Amino acid sequence: MTGNTEVRVGRVVTFFFEKGFGFLAENVTDASGKSVVLQHFFHITSCNFEPRTGMVVQFRVGQGKRGPAAVDVEVYESAKTKLPGLDALSGKTSPTEGAQ
């Protein structure tokens, strides 16, 4: 499968166990500097764990059957540390935002 080799970080938005696929979101900044949430489709065969809503994962973007899709999805090992921008995926504000 060809695709982008850049590793990205996102959060599982939803996963349908009975159907074997789900969606994850990543927070990125567009050319104007605005924060944008992108959603990516992924299939259970592209990961080696049971995805759960809210789980932080790392992935690459590759070519799926119907267009771009998340591939090589793995649990993000450093999820215990604060990841800038991930709170925006859930709509929560970070307690460290605005702190001096």
C-alpha positions as CSV (number, residue, x, y, z in Angstrom):
1,M,0.0,0.0,0.0
2,T,1.4,3.3,-1.0
3,G,0.9,6.4,1.2
4,N,2.4,9.1,3.2
5,T,5.3,8.0,5.4
6,E,4.7,10.8,7.9
7,V,3.5,9.5,11.3
8,R,0.5,11.4,12.6
9,V,-1.3,11.5,15.9
10,G,-5.0,11.5,16.4
11,R,-7.9,10.3,18.6
12,V,-10.4,7.5,17.9
13,V,-13.8,9.2,17.4
14,T,-15.8,6.1,17.0
15,F,-15.3,2.5,16.2
16,F,-18.0,0.0,15.0
17,F,-16.8,-3.4,16.3
18,E,-19.5,-5.3,14.5
19,K,-18.6,-3.8,11.1
20,G,-14.8,-3.7,11.7
21,F,-14.1,0.0,10.9
22,G,-14.1,3.4,12.6
23,F,-13.0,7.0,12.3
24,L,-10.3,8.9,14.0
25,A,-9.6,12.6,14.0
26,E,-6.4,14.7,14.0
27,N,-6.1,18.4,14.8
28,V,-4.0,20.2,12.2
29,T,-3.3,23.8,11.3
30,D,-4.3,25.0,7.8
31,A,-2.2,27.5,5.7
32,S,-4.0,30.5,7.4
33,G,-3.1,29.2,10.9
34,K,-6.6,28.1,11.8
35,S,-7.1,24.8,13.6
36,V,-8.9,22.2,11.5
37,V,-10.1,18.7,12.6
38,L,-9.6,16.1,9.9
39,Q,-11.4,12.7,10.1
40,H,-9.8,9.5,8.7
41,F,-11.5,6.2,8.1
42,F,-9.6,3.1,9.3
43,H,-10.3,-0.6,9.2
44,I,-9.6,-3.2,11.9
45,T,-7.0,-4.9,9.7
46,S,-4.9,-1.7,9.7
47,C,-4.3,-2.0,13.5
48,N,-3.2,-4.7,15.9
49,F,-5.3,-3.7,19.0
50,E,-9.0,-3.1,19.9
51,P,-9.7,0.6,19.2
52,R,-11.8,2.4,21.8
53,T,-13.4,5.8,21.6
54,G,-11.1,8.5,22.9
55,M,-7.9,6.3,22.5
56,V,-4.9,8.3,21.3
57,V,-3.3,6.6,18.3
58,Q,-0.5,7.2,15.8
59,F,-1.0,6.3,12.1
60,R,0.0,7.0,8.5
61,V,-2.3,8.1,5.7
62,G,-2.5,5.5,2.9
63,Q,-4.8,4.6,0.1
64,G,-8.0,2.7,1.1
65,K,-10.7,1.2,-1.1
66,R,-12.6,4.4,-1.3
67,G,-9.8,7.0,-0.9
68,P,-7.4,8.1,1.7
69,A,-7.5,6.1,5.0
70,A,-5.5,5.7,8.2
71,V,-3.1,2.7,8.0
72,D,-0.6,1.2,10.4
73,V,-2.7,2.4,13.3
74,E,-1.0,1.9,16.7
75,V,-1.6,3.0,20.2
76,Y,0.3,6.1,20.8
77,E,2.8,5.2,23.6
78,S,3.4,8.7,24.8
79,A,-0.3,9.3,25.3
80,K,0.4,9.7,29.1
81,T,2.1,13.0,28.3
82,K,0.4,16.2,27.3
83,L,-0.1,16.3,23.5
84,P,-0.6,19.8,22.2
85,G,-3.8,20.3,20.2
86,L,-5.4,16.9,21.1
87,D,-7.9,18.6,23.6
88,A,-9.3,20.4,20.6
89,L,-10.4,17.0,19.2
90,S,-12.7,16.5,22.1
91,G,-13.8,20.1,22.5
92,K,-12.2,20.3,25.9
93,T,-9.8,23.1,26.9
94,S,-6.4,22.2,28.3
95,P,-5.7,23.2,31.9
96,T,-2.3,24.4,30.7
97,E,-3.6,26.7,28.0
98,G,-3.1,30.3,28.9
99,A,-0.8,29.4,31.8
100,Q,2.3,31.5,32.1
